[in-house]
Structures are given as C-alpha cells and as structure tokens.
Amino acid sequence: YIEGIPVVGNRFDIMASVEKYGIEEIIFAIPTATAIQKKDILNICKETGCKDWMWTSPGIWQKV
C-alpha cells in the first residue's frame, strides 16, 4: 500500500491492471530502479493513457 492505495502487479502487469482495476493514475515509486528501467516502465505507463507520477525519493513527487 502507498498512502492507503493498494499496489498491484509488476511492470509486466501494468496494461492488464489498468484495464482490470480502472486505474487512472500510476505512481512510479521505485527509487532503486536504473535509468533504463525507469525509461522502460514509464514508456509502458504512457501507453495506458494514465497520468504518471514519479517518486524520486521519499516524499518528493513530480509529474512526468
């Protein structure tokens, strides 16, 4: 859970999870991800049409 919202699936489940749960916003909260991993995951998120937010470090959010 992040702020009371359940975290579902993994990077390979993003598209299916968006459809299954009616997700409108995706929060990317993996501070240990490499630059390549971040790019790959955010590209998947962009394909969903959801709003993307990246959590770069605890408590810091930025619109991507």
C-alpha positions as CSV (number, residue, x, y, z in Angstrom):
1,Y,0.0,0.0,0.0
2,I,1.1,3.6,-0.7
3,E,-1.0,6.2,1.2
4,G,-3.8,3.6,1.6
5,I,-3.9,2.6,-2.1
6,P,-3.0,-1.0,-2.9
7,V,-0.1,-1.7,-5.1
8,V,-0.9,-4.3,-7.8
9,G,1.2,-6.3,-10.2
10,N,4.6,-5.6,-11.6
11,R,5.9,-3.9,-14.8
12,F,4.6,-6.8,-16.9
13,D,1.1,-6.4,-15.5
14,I,0.7,-2.6,-16.0
15,M,-1.6,-2.7,-19.0
16,A,-3.8,-5.5,-17.7
17,S,-4.0,-3.9,-14.2
18,V,-5.1,-0.6,-15.7
19,E,-7.9,-2.3,-17.5
20,K,-8.9,-4.7,-14.7
21,Y,-9.0,-2.1,-11.9
22,G,-9.9,1.1,-13.9
23,I,-6.7,2.8,-12.9
24,E,-6.4,6.4,-13.8
25,E,-3.1,7.4,-12.2
26,I,0.1,5.4,-12.0
27,I,2.6,6.2,-9.3
28,F,6.2,5.1,-10.0
29,A,7.8,4.6,-6.7
30,I,11.0,2.5,-7.3
31,P,13.9,4.7,-6.1
32,T,16.4,1.9,-6.8
33,A,15.4,1.5,-10.5
34,T,18.2,2.2,-13.0
35,A,17.7,4.9,-15.6
36,I,17.0,2.3,-18.3
37,Q,14.4,0.5,-16.1
38,K,12.7,3.9,-15.3
39,K,12.5,4.7,-19.0
40,D,11.1,1.3,-19.9
41,I,8.5,1.3,-17.2
42,L,7.4,4.9,-17.9
43,N,7.1,4.1,-21.6
44,I,4.7,1.3,-20.7
45,C,2.8,3.7,-18.4
46,K,2.4,6.3,-21.2
47,E,0.8,3.6,-23.4
48,T,-2.0,3.3,-20.9
49,G,-3.1,6.9,-21.2
50,C,-3.0,7.3,-17.4
51,K,-1.4,10.2,-15.5
52,D,2.1,9.3,-14.5
53,W,3.8,10.4,-11.3
54,M,7.4,9.5,-10.4
55,W,8.5,9.2,-6.8
56,T,12.2,10.0,-7.0
57,S,12.9,9.9,-3.3
58,P,10.7,9.7,-0.1
59,G,8.2,12.5,-0.2
60,I,9.2,14.1,-3.5
61,W,6.7,13.7,-6.4
62,Q,7.0,15.1,-9.9
63,K,4.7,15.0,-12.9
64,V,6.2,13.1,-15.8
